[in-house]
Amino acid sequence: MTDLVLDNLGVGTLSPVSLTVPGGQVVCLSGPSGSGKSRLLRGVADLEPHDGRVFLGDTAQLDVPAHQWRSRVVMVPADSQWWFDEVGGHFPDAAKAGLPSALGFSAEVMSWSVSRLSSGERQRLALWRALSLQPEALLLDEPTANLDNDSTRTVEAWLLDEIRKRKIAVLWVAHDPGQIHRAADAHYRIHGTSLERVHGSD
Ligand SMILES: Nc1ncnc2c1ncn2[C@@H]1O[C@H](COP(=O)(O)OP(=O)(O)OP(=O)(O)O)[C@@H](O)[C@H]1O
């Protein structure tokens, strides 16, 4: 179990943020559109210039090459990127074979063309792709934003189960108070340029 620690992390106009996400727990972030939630996640992923420090257990972000950091601290952006024509090209064989039923696909999806995927299909597959990397920390930017209510509840329950089982430290951007209530061990909200704790430990 590895903790993710933000130590005076400053990204964009947001005041420096210090918080700890214990392995196996979910810290939800909410706040108005444009307040800096995605940029904060991108700073944690080392995809955005920032001040301050981030640690994964004993490892400082500054001490490892960015690609190594991002193989352990995996971000799932709101709009996922796909490089190959076929879905299966993005998954190792074990992940292709182990596609969870909760995601609602038949095994054939691996031979589908990426261009035919709906936004919700992309989002569900991007979550499985991220988990297939065996991350120690996950940065989820509105992971169910493109899903209907039933799919949201199914995918959310599956995701939370995986997070707890694998003891992944998770920063999860969410707007829906119901989802935050179900998922969050702690909840922080951006107000102006500050991140304020709503509930949960520091
Ligand atoms: N590279 C950049 N340089 C300067 N400003 C940026 C950059 N990237 C994003 N911004 C601005 O920073 C602000 C925060 O953007 P961010 O994407 O983090 O918002 P957000 O809280 O995730 O919003 P939403 O809920 O709409 O996704 C926005 O005003 C955006 O235009």
The ligand as an SDF file (V2000), in Angstrom:
LIG
                    3D

 31 33  0  0  0  0  0  0  0  0999 V2000
   -1.6270   25.5320  -20.1230 N   0  0  0  0  0  0  0  0  0  0  0  0
   -2.4140   26.4730  -19.5970 C   0  0  0  0  0  0  0  0  0  0  0  0
   -1.9710   27.7280  -19.4210 N   0  0  0  0  0  0  0  0  0  0  0  0
   -2.7510   28.6840  -18.8750 C   0  0  0  0  0  0  0  0  0  0  0  0
   -4.0210   28.4520  -18.4750 N   0  0  0  0  0  0  0  0  0  0  0  0
   -4.5090   27.2220  -18.6220 C   0  0  0  0  0  0  0  0  0  0  0  0
   -3.7530   26.1570  -19.1910 C   0  0  0  0  0  0  0  0  0  0  0  0
   -4.5090   25.0410  -19.2060 N   0  0  0  0  0  0  0  0  0  0  0  0
   -5.6900   25.3980  -18.6770 C   0  0  0  0  0  0  0  0  0  0  0  0
   -5.6980   26.7050  -18.3400 N   0  0  0  0  0  0  0  0  0  0  0  0
   -6.7980   27.4520  -17.7010 C   0  0  0  0  0  0  0  0  0  0  0  0
   -6.7630   27.0840  -16.3250 O   0  0  0  0  0  0  0  0  0  0  0  0
   -8.0870   27.0840  -15.7990 C   0  0  0  0  0  0  0  0  0  0  0  0
   -8.3650   25.7590  -15.1300 C   0  0  0  0  0  0  0  0  0  0  0  0
   -8.4930   24.7440  -16.1240 O   0  0  0  0  0  0  0  0  0  0  0  0
   -8.8990   23.2620  -15.7470 P   0  0  0  0  0  0  0  0  0  0  0  0
   -8.9570   22.4950  -17.0240 O   0  0  0  0  0  0  0  0  0  0  0  0
   -8.0130   22.7530  -14.6870 O   0  0  0  0  0  0  0  0  0  0  0  0
  -10.3670   23.4850  -15.1600 O   0  0  0  0  0  0  0  0  0  0  0  0
  -11.3760   22.4480  -14.4980 P   0  0  0  0  0  0  0  0  0  0  0  0
  -11.6090   22.8670  -13.0930 O   0  0  0  0  0  0  0  0  0  0  0  0
  -10.8810   21.0590  -14.7040 O   0  0  0  0  0  0  0  0  0  0  0  0
  -12.6870   22.7250  -15.3470 O   0  0  0  0  0  0  0  0  0  0  0  0
  -13.8510   21.7540  -15.9290 P   0  0  0  0  0  0  0  0  0  0  0  0
  -14.6890   21.3310  -14.7360 O   0  0  0  0  0  0  0  0  0  0  0  0
  -14.5960   22.6580  -16.8600 O   0  0  0  0  0  0  0  0  0  0  0  0
  -13.1780   20.5950  -16.6100 O   0  0  0  0  0  0  0  0  0  0  0  0
   -9.0130   27.3890  -16.9630 C   0  0  0  0  0  0  0  0  0  0  0  0
   -9.3560   28.7700  -16.9060 O   0  0  0  0  0  0  0  0  0  0  0  0
   -8.1720   27.1040  -18.1920 C   0  0  0  0  0  0  0  0  0  0  0  0
   -8.5330   27.9090  -19.2850 O   0  0  0  0  0  0  0  0  0  0  0  0
  1  2  1  0
  2  3  1  0
  2  7  2  0
  3  4  2  0
  4  5  1  0
  5  6  2  0
  6  7  1  0
  6 10  1  0
  7  8  1  0
  8  9  2  0
  9 10  1  0
 10 11  1  0
 11 12  1  0
 11 30  1  0
 12 13  1  0
 13 14  1  0
 13 28  1  0
 14 15  1  0
 15 16  1  0
 16 17  2  0
 16 18  1  0
 16 19  1  0
 19 20  1  0
 20 21  2  0
 20 22  1  0
 20 23  1  0
 23 24  1  0
 24 25  2  0
 24 26  1  0
 24 27  1  0
 28 29  1  0
 28 30  1  0
 30 31  1  0
M  END
$$$$
